[in-house]
Amino acid sequence: MKKNFKVIIPLFVIVLVLAFFNSMVNVVVDIKWFKEVGYLSVYFTKLLAVLKIMLPVFLLVFFALLIYYNSLKKSIYKWKGSTDTLNSKKYNKLFIFFDLVISFIISFNLSKSYWYTILQYKNSVDFNLKDPMFNKDISFFVFKLPLIQSIYNLLMTLCIVLVIGTFITYVVLNARDKIINGGNLRNTKIFTSNFKSDITKFAGRQLAVVSALILLLLSLGYMIKSWNLVYSPRGVVFGASYTDVKVSLYFYKVIAVLAIVTSVVVFVSLLLSKVKPIVISIVLIFLLIIGENLAAVFVQNFVVKSNEKTLEKKYIEYNMDYTKKGFNIDKVDSKDFPIKNDLTAEDLKGNKETIENIKINSVNQVLEYYNQIQVLKYYYTFKDMDVDRYNVNGKNTQVFMSTREIDVNSLKDKASTWQNRHLTYTHGYGVVMNKVNAVTSSGKPEFLIKDIPIENSMNIDLKDPRIYFGEETNEYAVVNTKIGELDYPEGDNNKTSKYNGTAGIKMSGINKVLFSIYEKNPKFLLSRDITKESKIIINRNIMERVKKIAPFILYDKDPYVVINEGKLYWIIDGYSISDRYPFSQPYNKINYIRNSVKVVIDAVNGDTDFYIVDDKDPVIKNFSKIFPKLFKEYSKMPEGLKAHLKYPEDLFNMQCSVLGKYHVTDPTVFYSGDDLWDISKNEKQVDSGNKEEKNPPSYIIMKLPGENKEEMVVTQYFNVNGKNNMESLLCGRMDGENYGKLVLYNFNNDPVESPYLFKQSIKQDANISKEISLWNQKGSGSGVIFGDTQIIPIKNSLLYIEPLYIRASGKESIPQMKRVIVSYGDKMVIEESIEKALNQVFNIKNSEEQKGKDEQKTSNEPVNTSEIKKAKELYDKALEAQKKGDWTKYGEYINELGKLLEEYSK
């Protein structure tokens, strides 16, 4: 045996090294990278957990198979009176080799698959909330039950494999012996003759033990099925139903107890070679299993369905309660919002900051403009647009901002060399920012930051505009080489720089070899531009970076960039999630979610910090117990970054989807389904043929009704199910202590236009539709595009805003914001700016001018009321002519009015 091990073990090690060489290289690179980013402890937590699980499982499986093999040899000796069949050195060596391989494969895959589940079980944190069915803390279902179920599945599979393997071994050996003795394979009696007595002699004890274990596991399996009823899809809602509780649960308990009794019966009967007790016990279990299915179907169809509203009421309440808790919408501040539309000019002044931050720029159109005008060179790109707020010259100002990232895939032909892709074009440069509420006279965004070199008209410095880590930065970079790293073109030359950040792994001789193997590229060894001071920066895509460090967190798909203390930082929202929250309706395979983490990444150094922003979340507490050095407290986040935290869009969208059904509080109303909401639809194109699209959420700075100051909120509109009448408005708050709070404004069936109906009203307005038609006619050389619709609540009124863009028909044309439509109550106007539109709707300018003239008349001479009345009549006629599109009459009335005012002023 010792000689066998001396040969087999080295051979086994060599095979493993060859098979896992690339994996070993990846492990070495990962260790170096995790050390560089400061999270080596996170990596070793996983690595050590895998090894701690793998070693005992390997030994357990190896010796279990070895013991089972040896016990079979003894049984065969008793059965055949000889051990020659399995006692040769050849069979022993072969079995030990296969035992090692099988044990390694099982232990490796098991530890790799279940290390995290085991750590979650070990570090379970109470929710301090119990399920309504078993009275167990929710932590049992979220952290413990998954491991129990996994162990059950594994052990049951192994036991069944052993039983099958035993029977196959018996049949093969039995057939071989009878063929040697002159038998025929076509004669089935070779396999069946004396089967009962032979199989008992062959492996009676083994089968007795394994069969008893299977039945004990079956008992555990039905206990697990009982607990899993909290996820049952049988009833009208997700979670246990009347039938599950009153029928299935009782059957499961009886089957679990019977399986334990049967395990004893089977064990004893196999040892005594008695079949009848085994058959009776197993048949009884099967009858109960079949009986449960039949009884459940009968009760569900003939008892529950005719009394569903009454019998399922309690379980509907469970589902409503736990779904709201799971998606954190159980504390939505719901308020009635009766529409009065009684705003005055003074009300607008009282909401000045809201009015000043109304968006007349739109996300998609501005991003298109950036990518046409501000990329400056073909190898730059803007991926998406971020919405944020900054203090610009003393005012809280909402802005659009995007990063100018490098796109090495745009390098074509001879320019796409290894040196260019990895040594020269290493980083993006700068950001572009514009106000959401201002455009130039030609309808283009009014920039606060633009161009290269950067032109900055803000009072916020950007000292280091380089972007080594970003959303589109997918290639590794070798920095501090003999080749300069391109910043931007400067005349006939290129402005270059050397990397001054802290990221990267030093390119020593060993590391050159390592990364040549890792990247499968010998240029690391052959390049004369790489020196000892050079560093390789890998995992530069910020989404891949955070997923590699903490893959157990779900990340928002839209990171956003922030300027703080002269540097650029990325912020990514992280979610702790579960699909194991009892009674909670799953959405996209998730039924529990919290925005518990904010990840901050330095765009130059790549420093990646995970801040816990919801320390009450049990799931993030579980994470922090498993990885104690991964997370930081929210209090340690720089104040400048806290000011830019936003309510994440992915979470808000999911909550809106859930709220459409789960805003109701009465289970009877929920069951009837007569108070369902849909997320409002909208129309993007003027000539789309009334094609509806789901309205995207919108970030707005405004003063919420009843609040004292403006704040940034994210909004979404809800319609009555299947209709286009707007039913409510949801706002997610994100400033200061209000972060994460949801406010729901209910219109209580008032006739309120949704974004889609607002667009139809625009098309039906005679004056506005006429003007749009002139721009949008075929052959006119232009087309009209709707911008981002906004519906802003002010006091007990709603203000509708719609920017209009005009795009020339040329291939490279850029949309320009040319008009703003404002609707309030029964008034709708189209103007060149939001100021003019509001002045016209609320008659602000005319009132102020008239007030000034009245004051002047009062102080100097008696007022000539007849002349004032005549001027008012001319002004009203001019407005009426403008609405009708009669520009000739409009000009005549304005000229008469001008002459009258000139005479009056003499």
Summary of the structure (lengths in Angstrom):
residues: 906
radius of gyration: 37.0
end to end distance: 123.7
largest distance: 137.8
contacts: 2852
relative contact order: 0.07
helix: 51%
strand: 20%
